[in-house]
């Protein structure tokens, strides 16, 4: 269940190549979940780490996780 949530959230991530050559990624449905790194792969890894921390903290604080609709492709 948690793995599916993380997978769905990561599929919703958007990435942007910044002027300095680094990559910025975020998941709009998960407020405050973003990352910035030198490579796209590092950005993806950092973004997933941030997402996992966001989930753990939210659950500890009793927050409800954002509802993520899984897109069918």
C-alpha positions as CSV (number, residue, x, y, z in Angstrom):
1,X,0.0,0.0,0.0
2,X,2.7,2.5,1.0
3,X,4.9,1.4,-1.9
4,X,2.0,2.0,-4.3
5,X,1.4,5.5,-2.9
6,X,5.1,6.3,-3.3
7,X,5.2,4.9,-6.9
8,X,2.0,6.9,-7.8
9,X,3.4,10.1,-6.3
10,X,6.7,9.7,-8.1
11,X,4.8,9.2,-11.4
12,X,3.2,12.6,-10.8
13,X,6.6,14.3,-10.3
14,X,7.6,17.0,-12.7
15,X,11.2,18.0,-13.4
16,X,12.9,21.1,-14.8
17,X,16.4,21.8,-16.0
18,X,17.5,25.0,-14.4
19,X,19.7,27.7,-15.9
20,X,22.7,26.6,-13.7
21,X,22.4,23.0,-15.2
22,X,20.9,21.5,-12.1
23,X,17.5,19.7,-11.9
24,X,14.5,20.7,-9.9
25,X,11.7,18.3,-9.2
26,X,8.5,18.5,-7.3
27,X,5.2,16.7,-6.6
28,X,2.5,19.3,-6.6
29,X,0.0,17.0,-4.9
30,X,2.3,16.7,-1.9
31,X,2.8,20.2,-0.6
32,X,6.4,21.0,0.2
33,X,7.9,17.9,-1.6
34,X,10.6,19.1,-3.9
35,X,14.3,18.5,-4.6
36,X,17.2,20.0,-6.4
37,X,20.3,18.1,-7.6
38,X,23.1,18.2,-10.1
39,X,21.7,15.3,-12.2
40,X,18.2,14.1,-13.1
41,X,18.8,10.7,-11.4
42,X,20.1,12.4,-8.2
43,X,17.1,14.7,-8.3
44,X,14.7,11.7,-8.5
45,X,16.4,9.9,-5.6
46,X,16.4,13.1,-3.5
47,X,12.7,13.7,-4.4
48,X,11.8,10.1,-3.3
49,X,13.7,10.5,0.0
50,X,11.9,13.8,0.6
51,X,8.6,12.2,-0.2
52,X,9.2,9.3,2.2
53,X,10.2,11.8,5.0
54,X,7.1,13.8,4.3
55,X,4.9,10.7,4.6
56,X,6.5,9.6,7.9
57,X,6.3,13.1,9.4
58,X,2.7,13.5,8.3
59,X,1.7,10.2,9.8
60,X,3.4,10.9,13.0
61,X,1.6,14.2,13.2
62,X,-1.7,12.6,12.4
63,X,-2.1,14.3,9.0
64,X,-4.2,12.7,6.3
65,X,-2.1,11.9,3.2
66,X,-3.0,13.6,-0.1
67,X,-5.3,11.5,-2.3
68,X,-3.5,10.5,-5.4
69,X,-5.5,9.2,-8.4
70,X,-3.5,6.6,-10.2
71,X,-3.4,7.5,-13.9
72,X,-4.1,4.7,-16.3
73,X,-1.8,4.7,-19.3
